[in-house]
Amino acid sequence: MDFLHYGLEVLNFTNILWLVIGAVVGAILGALPGQCATTGIAMFIPLTFNLEPVTALITLGAIYVMGSYGGNITAILINTPGTSDSFFMTFDGYPMTKRGEGLRAIGISTISAFIGGMIGILALLTIAPPLAQAAYKFGPLEKFLTMTMGLVIIISLSKDKMLKGLLSACIGFLCSMIGMDIISGVTRFTFGINQIYDGLPLVPVILGMFAVSQVLALVAEKSETIAVDRFATHGSVFISFKDIMSMKVNNIRASIIGTLVGIIPGAGTTVAAGISYDLAKKSDPHPESFGKGNEQGLASVSAANNAVVGGSLIPLLTLGIPGNGTAAVFLGGLYIHGLAPGTKLFTTDAEQIYGLFWGLILAQFFILIIGFYGAPIYEKVTKVPNNILIPIVGCVCILGAYVFRYQSFDALLILFFGIVGYYFRKADIPMIPFILAYILGQGTEMQLRRTLFLMEGRIGSVLLRPLPLALLAIDLLFLISPFWGNIKKLFHKK
Amino acid sequence: MDDKSTKKIFNHNYILIIFLYIWSFIFLFTIPSIKDVDSRLFPYIISILTIVSATLLLLKTYYNWGKKEDPVNFSGTLSALFMAVLLLVYTVAIATIGFYLATPLYLFISMWILGQKNIKLIFTISLLTPLVVYLFFDLLLKLQIPKGFLFS
């Protein structure tokens, strides 16, 4: 089996060391309010540029896993979720802390996150390779429709911000067209700026939009250190096998929900946690105890949160459709290291991808280590004041931009995109359509032009094949879905 | 009547719309100068799509179509812009005096401005950060950190 074969090759000292670094960085960023796995991956893409692709992917994968888990402990202990992903964790985790069961809550959350993460990766391992094989049958039209599908789904999920989502995607496409056209080799829209002859570089754009804009937003918020109540904790972080078994239904159900929601682009962790929590509450004999420190509620949210990671990587690695914002930035990491989603990733570049899978599995064990042994240290991380954190993150961002191509221009570019990203955040413009359109822009254009070239004069016969028709139907379905309520109302009136 | 109640609040969407119109029209006017005819198709599609979408947003904003948007809070933007200027100065400083000299200065000033008053802590972080970068990125990762004219 490829997975086991490559496992032995990639699990060397260097890769394990980078896995540990990624896990620690992810865990810290996940705990810090205002920071998240997305920022961590954005900051580490340029810094891992000199590493072997497999090592870089393992590092980024570890940041992703631990960044998702990172906010759990602080949400439980001090009622401060590092990211919105851990928001549901405060519902039952913090009440448990208030009654002196904080360590037990961390134990439950850790075990459930581990189970959720493992189930998500199991799904990734079993679904991704055959799906990638199916992607082999994709021609230019199918590829074009798949690329637009990701965008259509993400824009349609913007709900009442759909128009802004569309405009955000348009800006991403406009940025992607700057520089050399990869088919004809002619330059477009560079306006005499030599540094963008090859196009707007990916790293400064991602760093600016996600990390620098976050730095500026934190400065604008003027928040200092988090003021929290701290409660005494008793008992042990280790929970019994009997307790684990009593939560098995919620853990498995929430893990499956998390994986499935992760696969759907744009849905995200909050949706997965919300659905799982709701189902756990409805199926519990004591629903009134939810929100007051119910262990089943806490377990379901933790499992769902971490299962999303594996789920979101399935469409990303096979079809190039990211399940959420972090996955979109992760896609940038793949491209930077010369890897592209699809069949080739599971055949020619199998070492890299199976290395990533191993990295993701090992990162799950770091959840156990940090959860069981690092909670007291971890809590202190959140006490880092913003007036120390902001300058350091700013420094890493500028450094990241410099070391990418060794051009001062890139550092200026991240400042420009930092301000653009800040405006996006303030004006409530969804950022994910922008970054997705920007990353997929060149590919979408290439597939569109290839399609038009191939189907010249026989549009019907090409478009009326089952696969393009199915993809087109999905595109249309998602495009119409936000207006479904209005359409139903229209019919009822008649 | 109260002056404030009759005064129409400026909608920030107009800034976005104007910006997009300018960008799209610059692209539209530049497209004919692209030498390869096939390379013009996608830019045409996207530029026109942008103009159409921006017009829809203009109409939506002007006539208040659909769900009313929450007013955008731009408070703190001046501080954010000041931080952006600080980062710009830091960027220029890296290019001239190098990373290892520019970083302690930048960290010291920015931490102080952002309200950190513990001088010992500021000094420690300002000196430790470049050291960590040197050990981790310069020595371990072999990344070329800009050294500036003093070290070159």
Interface residues (C-beta under 8 A of the other chain):
Chain A: L47 F49 N50 L51 D160 L163 K164 L166 L167 C170 I171 F173 L174 M177 D181 I183 S184 V186 R188 F189 V212 V215 L216 A217 V219 A220 E221 K222 E224 P385 N386 N387 I388 I390 P391 I392 G394 C395 C397 I398 L399 Y402 V403 Y406 S408 A411 L412 L415 G418 I419 Y422 K426 A427 D428 I429 E445 L448 R449 L452
Chain B: H12 N13 L16 L20 W23 S24 F27 T30 I34 K35 D36 D38 S39 L41 F42 P43 I46 S47 L49 T50 S53 A54 L56 L57 K60 G66 K67 E69 D70 V72 N73 F74 S75 G76 T77 S79 A80 L81 F82 M83 A84 L86 L87 L88 Y90 T91 V92 I94 A95 F99 T103 Y106 L107 S110 M111 L114 G115 Q116 L121 I125 T129 V133 F137 L141 K142 L143 Q144 I145 P146
